[in-house]
Structures are given as structure tokens and as C-alpha cells.
Amino acid sequence: MAPEIWTVGYEKLLPDALVAELEAAGIERLIDVRFRAQSRRAGMSKTKLGLLLGEHRIAYEHRRDLGTPADIRVDYKQGRIAAGHARMEQHVEEEQAPADALDALAAELADPRTPRTVLMCLEADPSVCHRRVLVERLAERVPGLVVHDL
């Protein structure tokens, strides 16, 4: 069985719709890859989201080291997606904490006992989000990794 990972952006989803999407995919663990796990949208900040997911037996983890630092986030916000991706690639490969966090997640995904995991950020379109960089780097570390975008 090939290792798998899912990604989701909550930009167009309310909390209950996010949970429904996760449950439909059989997700058991959500890893929040926002640099800051805060949101202007009610119910999408770290504490409330973690509680809601817990009610549905979905584990919540915030992994700040896999988030987009503010200086890189500017590229994405201003539509410079290629530049944002390039800077994010450099960040997760060359900065010690993000590289360690990526290696740790890769090791988890390679273990068949790892729960069905989704990476979550705000951006609805995974192609213009740093999640794309993360899963590409994970695929280099985990042979045969299958990526599903919700």
C-alpha cells in the first residue's frame, strides 16, 4: 500500500463543511501548516478548530515550522506564486527547523501505522499555496507518496 497524504485549504469552507470534507475522506489527523494558527473566520483558529476536530475524532496538530513566514507570504499574497514557491523551497530545505520538521513528517508518512493525514492551510487552490511545495518535498523523501487535494 502506497503512503498517502491529503491537503485542504479552508478559504471557502466554514468549520462544519471542513469537518464534513475531512470525514468524507476518512481523515484521522489534521496538521495545520499555517505559520500562525489564527484566523479571522470564526472557528478556524487553533484552539476552536482543535476542539471541533476532537469532537469528530480527528487529531489536530499545529506545525508552525511548516508554515509560510511573513516575508515569503507576501509573494503569495501579491500573486508572485513562482517566487513564493522558490523561496518556500529554499526555506524548508535550508533552514534547520523547517527541514527537520519536513524530515520528521516524511518519516511518519513512510510508517504504515500513521493515521490518514491532511495538511491544512487557508488557500483553497493548492497550486498557489505553500502546501504544494511541502508535498513535493515530501514526495522526494517518501517513495511512492500519493497526494490528494481536497
Buried (B, 14 or more C-beta within 10 A) or exposed (E): EEBBBBBBBBEEBEBEEBBEBBEEBEBBBBBBBBBBBEBEBEBBBBEEBBEBBEEEEBBBEBBBBBBBBEEBBBBBEEEEBEBBBBBBBEBBEEEEEBBEBBBEBBEBBBEEEBEBBBBBBBBBEBEBBBBBBBBBBBBEBBEEBEBBBB
